Amino acid sequence: MTRQPGPAGRHAFSLIVFALAGLLGVAALGYPFVAASLGQGAGRAADAPLVVAGLLTLCVLGMLVEAQSGSLNARGIALMGVLVALNSALRLVENIIPGPGEFSPVFALIILAGYVFGARFGFLTGALTLLVSAVITAGIGPWLPYQMFTAGWVGMSAGWLPGRGLNWPRWKTLALLAGFGVMWGFAYGAILNLSFWYVLAGDPATAWVPGLDAGAIIARYGGFYAVTSFVPDLFRALGNAALLVVFGPPTLKALRRARRQLAFERETE
């Protein structure tokens, strides 16, 4: 008889799966810079379906492992589906009625889901939200895997925030979440820009050139980001903070109640 791995083994395997998902994202972002530096070209639009397939496989595998370990039961998976569907509908509305700059209503719920249910639940909610919403809005393209990874990182990092218990003062929790939303409002755009910065031939002072040292790369990218993305991303950052402050308290209350009623145990990171 084959011996099944115990809870500790399943937990370790779950961590490995999600670590691989994160490493896949880092590799996808960094590969074209390395390839171009080695003179192998930097085009990779054709690789996007493979990256999406790899990420989706890891997400499904992650859910299966979480279910086997007891961290994510059938009701938890159903709740995740509801959150992803709701966020995808919000993104559809966003496409019909665009907000200012890069404002998007989807990140607040990803942050709150990760904060209440944990990092791995948050990663899955973020990545699957961007995938499903891209299908609904016909937004599938070479940019999709990088949106999925980055949205997943938003939800995952929310699960690492302190003060997730019920004893913190409300103002302190909202201040933390609002600041976190502002930070990711800028970081999301900065990370996504890396997926195409290497092919742009704009101002030589802000363009990427193979062989630059780390300091020059940071300086050039900082200039590129300031000119092209800072102002649009400011709207996303402020929008995240506003949504978390206004809708955060009732949403947190509903999610925490759902966690108790669904007998959902927040995973141990």
C-alpha positions in Angstrom: 0.0 0.0 0.0 1.3 3.4 -0.9 1.7 5.7 2.1 0.0 9.1 1.7 2.0 12.1 2.8 1.0 13.6 6.1 -0.2 17.1 6.8 3.4 18.5 7.1 4.4 16.9 3.8 1.3 18.3 2.0 1.9 21.7 3.5 5.6 21.6 2.3 4.5 20.5 -1.1 1.9 23.3 -1.3 4.7 25.9 -0.4 6.8 24.4 -3.2 4.0 24.7 -5.8 3.4 28.4 -4.9 7.1 29.1 -4.8 7.4 27.6 -8.3 4.6 29.9 -9.5 6.4 32.9 -8.1 9.7 31.8 -9.7 8.0 31.3 -13.0 6.8 34.9 -12.9 10.3 36.2 -12.1 11.8 34.1 -14.8 9.2 35.3 -17.4 10.0 38.9 -16.6 13.8 38.5 -16.5 14.3 36.1 -19.4 14.1 38.6 -22.3 16.7 40.9 -20.6 19.1 38.0 -20.2 18.4 36.7 -23.7 19.0 40.1 -25.2 22.2 40.5 -23.2 23.4 37.2 -24.7 22.5 38.3 -28.2 19.7 35.8 -28.5 16.9 38.3 -29.2 14.2 39.4 -26.8 10.9 38.7 -28.6 8.6 36.5 -26.6 5.0 37.2 -27.5 4.7 33.6 -28.7 5.7 32.3 -25.3 2.8 34.0 -23.5 0.4 31.0 -24.0 3.0 28.6 -22.6 3.5 30.9 -19.6 -0.3 31.1 -19.0 -0.6 27.4 -19.3 2.2 26.8 -16.8 0.8 29.3 -14.3 -2.7 27.8 -14.7 -1.4 24.3 -14.1 0.4 25.4 -11.0 -2.8 27.2 -9.8 -4.9 24.1 -10.3 -2.2 21.9 -8.6 -2.0 24.4 -5.8 -5.8 24.2 -5.2 -5.7 20.4 -5.2 -2.8 20.3 -2.7 -4.6 22.9 -0.5 -7.8 20.8 -0.6 -5.8 17.6 0.3 -4.1 19.4 3.2 -7.5 20.7 4.5 -6.5 24.4 4.1 -9.0 24.8 1.3 -12.2 22.8 1.4 -14.9 22.6 -1.2 -16.8 25.5 0.3 -13.6 27.6 0.3 -13.0 26.8 -3.4 -16.7 27.8 -4.1 -16.1 31.1 -2.2 -13.0 31.8 -4.2 -15.0 31.2 -7.4 -17.6 33.7 -6.2 -14.9 36.3 -5.5 -13.2 35.8 -8.8 -16.6 36.1 -10.6 -17.5 39.3 -8.8 -14.1 40.8 -9.5 -14.3 39.8 -13.1 -17.7 41.5 -13.4 -16.2 44.6 -11.9 -13.5 44.6 -14.5 -16.1 44.2 -17.2 -17.8 47.4 -15.8 -14.4 49.1 -15.8 -13.9 48.3 -19.5 -17.4 49.7 -20.3 -17.0 52.8 -18.1 -13.2 53.4 -17.9 -12.0 55.2 -14.8 -9.3 57.9 -14.7 -5.7 56.9 -15.4 -5.0 53.3 -14.4 -7.7 53.1 -11.8 -9.2 49.7 -11.4 -11.7 48.4 -8.8 -10.4 44.8 -8.8 -7.4 45.1 -6.5 -9.3 46.0 -3.4 -11.1 42.7 -3.2 -7.9 40.8 -4.1 -6.1 42.5 -1.2 -9.0 41.9 1.3 -9.3 38.2 0.2 -5.6 37.6 0.8 -5.7 39.5 4.1 -8.6 37.4 5.5 -7.9 34.0 4.0 -4.1 34.0 3.6 -1.3 34.3 1.1 -2.0 31.3 -1.0 -5.7 32.0 -1.2 -4.8 35.6 -2.2 -2.4 34.5 -4.9 -5.0 32.2 -6.5 -7.8 34.9 -6.3 -5.6 37.5 -7.9 -4.2 35.3 -10.7 -7.5 33.7 -11.6 -9.3 37.1 -11.5 -7.1 38.5 -14.2 -7.4 35.3 -16.2 -11.2 35.1 -16.1 -11.7 38.8 -16.6 -9.4 38.7 -19.6 -11.5 36.0 -21.2 -14.7 38.0 -20.4 -13.4 41.3 -21.7 -11.4 39.9 -24.7 -8.3 41.1 -23.0 -6.1 38.1 -23.8 -2.7 39.0 -25.2 1.0 38.6 -24.5 0.6 40.9 -21.4 -1.8 38.5 -19.7 0.6 36.2 -17.9 2.4 39.2 -16.3 -0.9 40.7 -15.2 -1.8 37.3 -13.6 1.5 36.9 -11.8 1.5 40.5 -10.5 -2.1 40.3 -9.4 -1.3 37.0 -7.7 1.6 38.7 -5.9 -0.8 41.4 -4.7 -3.0 38.9 -3.0 -0.2 36.8 -1.7 1.6 39.7 -0.1 -1.7 40.8 1.5 -1.7 37.5 3.3 1.6 38.4 5.0 0.4 41.7 6.5 0.4 41.9 10.3 -2.7 42.4 12.5 -5.0 40.0 10.7 -6.8 39.1 13.9 -10.0 40.7 15.0 -8.4 42.7 17.9 -6.8 45.5 16.0 -8.6 48.9 16.1 -10.6 49.5 12.9 -8.6 52.7 12.0 -5.3 50.9 12.3 -6.4 48.1 10.0 -7.8 50.5 7.4 -4.7 52.6 7.5 -2.5 49.5 6.9 -4.7 48.3 4.1 -4.9 51.8 2.5 -1.1 52.2 2.6 -0.7 48.7 1.2 -3.1 49.5 -1.6 -1.2 52.7 -2.5 2.1 50.8 -2.6 0.7 48.2 -4.9 -1.0 50.8 -7.1 2.5 51.9 -8.1 4.2 48.6 -7.9 1.7 46.8 -10.2 2.4 49.3 -13.0 6.2 49.3 -12.3 6.3 45.5 -12.6 4.1 45.3 -15.7 6.3 47.9 -17.5 9.2 45.6 -17.2 7.4 43.2 -19.6 7.9 45.6 -22.5 10.5 48.2 -21.5 13.3 46.2 -23.0 11.8 46.5 -26.6 11.0 50.3 -26.5 13.4 52.6 -28.4 12.4 55.9 -26.9 14.6 58.5 -25.2 18.1 57.1 -25.1 18.4 58.4 -21.5 15.6 56.1 -20.3 15.9 53.1 -22.7 17.4 49.8 -21.7 20.7 48.8 -23.2 22.3 45.4 -22.7 25.4 45.5 -20.6 24.4 48.3 -18.2 25.3 47.9 -14.6 22.6 47.7 -11.9 22.8 51.4 -10.9 22.4 52.5 -14.5 19.4 50.1 -15.1 17.6 51.4 -12.0 18.3 55.1 -12.9 17.1 54.6 -16.5 14.0 52.6 -15.5 13.2 55.2 -12.8 13.2 57.9 -15.4 11.2 55.8 -17.8 8.6 55.1 -15.1 8.4 58.7 -13.9 7.7 59.9 -17.5 5.3 57.2 -18.7 3.5 55.7 -15.8 3.7 57.6 -12.5 0.6 59.8 -13.1 -1.7 57.1 -14.4 -0.6 54.7 -11.6 -1.3 57.5 -9.1 -5.0 57.1 -9.9 -4.8 53.4 -9.3 -3.0 53.9 -6.0 -5.4 56.5 -4.7 -8.4 54.4 -6.0 -7.1 51.4 -4.1 -6.9 53.4 -0.9 -10.3 55.0 -1.3 -12.0 51.6 -2.0 -10.3 49.9 0.9 -11.3 52.7 3.3 -14.9 53.0 2.1 -15.7 49.4 1.3 -13.1 47.7 3.4 -15.0 47.5 6.8 -18.2 45.9 5.4 -16.2 43.6 3.1 -13.9 42.5 5.9 -16.9 41.8 8.1 -18.5 39.7 5.4 -15.4 37.8 4.5 -14.6 37.0 8.2 -18.2 35.8 8.7 -17.9 33.6 5.6 -14.6 32.2 7.0 -16.3 31.2 10.2 -19.5 29.8 8.6 -17.6 27.8 6.0 -15.3 26.3 8.6 -12.4 27.7 6.6 -9.1 27.6 8.4 -6.7 30.3 7.4 -3.5 28.6 6.3 -0.4 28.9 8.3 2.3 30.6 6.3 
